[in-house]
């Protein structure tokens, strides 16, 4: 069932955020909470994390993209098991399926990842994210063309020039997002 008129889809809002997003959790993510987590670009879980979609047991479906994001991120077999049967998955299975990175200290790992992301070139990060997100729904030839087009767009940025200069000067780059 689509989101009722007048209500915003928070998962779509998160998925469309221009910068890479990171979700961290170490407990149960059920239904809408799981859909929000799937909308993030990178997911880190602690050992107590789990994910479940019980909606079918209530005669409903996830309505914030859960069926599609779960299928794309975890595969058809896992999606059907979770969505149709209602089986929850634990942290280990979330990691093995590629849905999330398992870490004993998920908050610490997320802080380190956020620091790493903050050091990167924002426009290049956005282009890489765009290439992955849009490219997965294209033919290989079209996805390669998209990658090439995005690469051409970022080749004219100040950050690209800074990255090359920093490489040759053997120093860390100082990206500005321009």
C-alpha positions in Angstrom: 0.0 0.0 0.0 1.5 3.4 -0.9 2.1 6.0 1.7 -1.2 7.8 2.4 -1.6 11.2 0.7 -0.2 14.0 2.7 2.4 11.8 4.5 6.0 11.9 3.5 8.0 8.8 2.9 10.9 9.2 5.3 12.8 6.3 3.7 12.6 8.0 0.3 13.8 11.2 1.9 16.8 9.5 3.5 17.6 7.6 0.2 17.6 10.9 -1.7 19.9 12.7 0.6 22.7 14.1 -1.5 25.6 12.9 0.8 26.3 9.3 1.8 24.2 8.2 4.8 25.2 5.8 7.6 22.8 3.8 9.7 23.9 2.2 13.0 21.9 -0.1 15.2 22.3 -2.7 17.9 18.8 -4.0 18.6 15.7 -5.0 16.7 14.7 -3.1 13.5 11.2 -4.1 12.8 8.9 -3.0 9.9 9.2 0.8 9.2 12.4 0.9 11.3 14.0 -1.7 9.0 12.8 0.2 6.0 14.6 3.4 7.2 17.8 1.4 7.8 17.6 -0.1 4.3 17.4 3.4 2.8 20.8 4.3 4.2 23.8 3.9 2.0 26.0 2.2 4.6 24.7 0.1 7.5 26.7 -0.9 10.6 25.2 -3.3 13.2 26.2 -4.5 16.6 26.0 -8.1 17.8 22.5 -7.6 19.3 21.0 -6.3 16.0 18.2 -8.0 14.1 15.8 -7.1 11.3 12.3 -8.2 10.6 9.3 -7.5 8.4 6.2 -8.8 10.1 3.7 -6.8 8.0 2.5 -9.8 5.9 1.4 -11.5 9.1 -0.9 -8.5 9.6 -2.2 -8.6 6.1 0.0 -5.6 5.0 3.2 -4.9 3.0 6.0 -2.6 3.8 5.2 0.8 2.3 8.4 2.7 2.4 10.3 0.7 -0.2 11.2 -2.2 2.0 10.3 -4.9 -0.5 12.5 -3.3 -3.2 15.5 -2.2 -1.1 15.7 -5.5 0.7 15.6 -7.4 -2.5 18.3 -5.3 -4.1 20.6 -5.3 -1.0 20.1 -8.8 0.2 18.9 -10.8 -2.7 15.6 -12.5 -3.7 15.8 -15.5 -1.5 16.5 -13.5 1.7 13.8 -11.0 0.8 11.2 -13.6 0.2 12.1 -15.4 3.4 11.9 -12.2 5.4 8.9 -10.6 3.7 6.7 -13.6 2.8 7.5 -15.9 5.7 8.3 -13.2 8.2 11.6 -14.7 9.4 13.7 -12.2 11.3 17.5 -12.2 10.7 20.2 -11.7 13.3 23.3 -9.6 13.1 25.4 -12.4 11.8 23.1 -13.0 8.9 22.7 -9.3 8.2 26.5 -9.3 7.8 26.8 -12.5 5.8 24.0 -11.3 3.4 25.8 -8.0 2.8 23.0 -6.0 4.3 25.3 -4.6 7.0 28.8 -4.5 8.4 29.0 -6.3 11.8 31.1 -4.6 14.4 31.4 -5.2 18.2 31.5 -1.4 18.6 29.0 -0.1 16.0 29.0 3.4 17.3 32.8 3.6 17.3 32.9 2.2 13.8 30.3 4.7 12.6 32.2 7.6 14.2 35.4 6.4 12.4 33.4 6.0 9.1 31.9 9.5 9.5 35.4 11.0 10.0 36.6 9.1 7.0 33.7 10.4 4.9 34.2 13.9 6.1 37.8 13.8 4.7 36.6 12.8 1.2 35.7 14.9 -1.9 31.9 15.5 -1.5 31.1 15.7 -5.2 33.1 12.6 -6.0 31.4 10.7 -3.2 28.0 11.8 -4.4 28.9 10.8 -8.0 30.1 7.4 -6.8 26.9 6.9 -4.8 24.8 8.0 -7.8 26.7 5.6 -10.1 25.9 2.7 -7.8 22.3 3.6 -7.0 21.2 4.4 -10.6 23.6 2.0 -12.3 22.2 -1.1 -10.7 18.9 -0.7 -12.6 20.6 -0.1 -16.0 22.1 -2.5 -18.5 25.9 -2.8 -18.1 26.5 -0.7 -21.2 24.2 2.1 -19.9 25.7 1.9 -16.4 29.2 2.2 -17.8 28.1 5.3 -19.8 26.6 6.8 -16.6 29.9 6.2 -14.8 31.8 7.8 -17.6 29.5 10.8 -17.7 29.7 11.3 -13.9 33.5 11.0 -14.1 33.6 13.7 -16.8 31.4 16.0 -14.6 33.7 15.6 -11.6 36.9 16.0 -13.6 36.2 19.7 -13.8 35.9 20.3 -10.0 38.4 22.1 -7.8 38.4 19.0 -5.6 39.7 16.9 -8.5 42.5 19.3 -9.0 43.2 19.4 -5.3 43.3 15.6 -5.2 45.8 15.4 -8.0 48.0 18.1 -6.5 47.9 16.5 -3.1 48.9 13.2 -4.6 52.0 14.6 -6.4 52.9 16.7 -3.3 52.6 13.6 -1.1 50.2 15.3 1.3 46.6 14.8 2.4 44.1 16.5 0.2 42.0 19.4 1.5 38.6 19.1 -0.2 36.1 22.0 -0.2 33.2 20.5 -2.1 33.8 22.7 -5.1 
